[in-house]
Amino acid sequence: MFDRFITMLVISTALSIIGLYGAYSVGYDKGYDIKESELKECAEEVSLGCPNVTTYAVMLEKENSRLNKLCKIKAQKAAD
């Protein structure tokens, strides 16, 4: 009876360890695949000269210029 208990304990411990390792391995591989795809996307963006970043920066500069002009006009009206 005791031998059977020890055998079941060893088997259940081994299955638990195998299950934990399998879950870790699958999670690690999935995380690695996600990071690898993000890195490839970033490399493509850089190789194209970062058009999205450049476009966004130009758009921000235009908006900043527009807002500065608007502030100057309002400041002049307030001073008059």
Secondary structure, DSSP 8 states (H G I E B T S, - for coil): -HHHHHHHHHHHHHHHHHHHHHHHHHHHHHHHHHHHHHHHHHHHHHHTT-HHHHHHHHHHHHHHHHHHHHHHHHHHHHH-
